[in-house]
Amino acid sequence: MDAGTIITAAVLVAVVALPILMMKRSRDKIKRKLLAEVTQRAKDENSVISLHDFWGFTMLGIDNNLKKLFVARWDDDKVFQDRIELANYKVCQIFKSGFEGGRRSNPSATKVMGIRLISKDAKGQDPLIEIYNDDKDLQAEGGREFIEKWIDKINNILK
């Protein structure tokens, strides 16, 4: 091989690999920020995150001892957080909503998917934790599995 071919190949590899590496680095930075902010909030509330997981730009964390669920989502360069006292709920289930009026070629496609907590009190609110939203997330792949895994974990705590 001559030097020109080697240089051309190296430039092509760099052009392809660099954006991928930068995206991964950016995603890892966001995950670290989510974890740090949720961990600090839990610490401020005398909680300890005993288990956490990420899907896309959403993080769920749980304190098994105090039965608290911490939710964080990165959206528009901001972190949105919430804390849910699981002791106020009796069961957890999946929720999905589709496109209205066949907005897309597949009218049964999922637009929003997440976790719904059902309150023990009939007059209580049933919070929805949005995990996937077609308007914000690029792909739904793995979202349903993530939701089902967390529903099982939350329901085990609610028993």
N, C-alpha and C positions, 0 to 999 in steps of 0.2 A: 504494500500500500504506500502511496505517496503521501506527503505531508498535507496536501490540499484536501484529500479524501478524509483523512483523520480529523482535520480541523472542522470540515463541514459536518461530519458525523457528531463531533462533540458539540457543536453549536445547535444542531437539531435536537439532540438529547436534552441539552440545557433548556431550549425553548419549550419542550414538552414537559419536562420534569419540574421546572421552577414554579409554574403556577400551581401545580398540584401540591408541592411542598409548602408553598405559601398559604394555600387554603387550609391544609392540615394544621399548620402552625397557628393560624388564626382561630380555627375551631378549638384547638387545645387551649389556647389562651382564654377563650370565652368560657370553656368548661371550668378552668381553674378559677375564674372570676365568680362564676355561679356558685361553685363549691365554697369558696372563701366567704362570700356574702351570706350564704345560708348557714354555714358553720358559725359565723359571728352572730347572726340573729338567734340561732339556737342557744349559743353560749349566753347571750344577753337574757334569755328566758330560762336559764338554768337547765337547759336540755342538752342532750348529746346525740348527734346524728349517728345511729348505730348501723344504718344501711342507706346507701344512696345509689342512684343510677341515672344515666343520661339517655335521652333519645332526641336526636337533633339538637335543638337549642332549648330543650326543657330538661329540668332536673327535678327528681323527686327524692326526698330524704325522709327518714322516719326515725323517731325516738320510740323504741319499743317499750321502755319503762314508763314514760309519761303519756304514751299513746297520742303523740302529735305527728302530724304529717306536714312536712315543709315542701313547698312548691316554688320553683323559680323558673322563669322563662326569659330568655334574651330576645328582645324585640325592639327594632328601631334604635339600636345602640344603647338600650337601657335594660336594666334588670328589674323585672316585676316579680315580687315575692308575695307569698301568702302562707299562713299557718292555719291548720285545721285541727281542732281538738277532736280526735276520733271517738272519745268517750260519749259524744253527743249523737252518734250515728249507729244504726243497727246493721246495715249492710251496704256493700259497695258493688256497683255493676257498671257495665260498659254502656256508653251512649254513642249513638251515631246519628248524623243527619245527612240527607242527600241534597242534591241540587233541586231547586224548585222549578217546575215547568220545563224540565229537560234542557237546562241551560247548556249542557255539554252533549256530546254525541252519545254518551251513556247516561241516561237519566237516573239510573240507580247507583251511580258512583257516589262515594262518600265525600262530603264536603268538610265536615267537622267530626272528629272522633275524640273521645276522652273517657274520663271516669266520673261517675255520679255517685255521690254519697247520699243514702236515704236516712233522713232524720228519725230519731226515736220519737220525737214529738210530732204529732200530726200537723201542727201549725208551724213547725220549724221549716227552715229553708233547706233545700237539697242542693248543695253546691255542685257545680260542674267544673271539673278540672280539664281544660282543653289541652290535649296532647298534640293532635294533628289538626291543621287547618289548611285547606287547599289554597287559600289566598296567601299564606305565609310560608308554608313548607314546600320544598321542591318535590319530595316523594313521600309516599305513605309506607313504603316498604319497611317492615319491621315494627311499625307503629302499633299494630293490633297485638302482636306478640308481647311488646313492652307493656301495653295496657293490661292484657290478661295476666301477665306475671305480677304486676303491682296490685291488681284486684285480688288475686289469691293472697298476697302478703297482707294486704289491708284487712281482708275478710278473716284471716287467721287471728289478727289482733282483736278484731271486733267480737270474736266468739266469747 
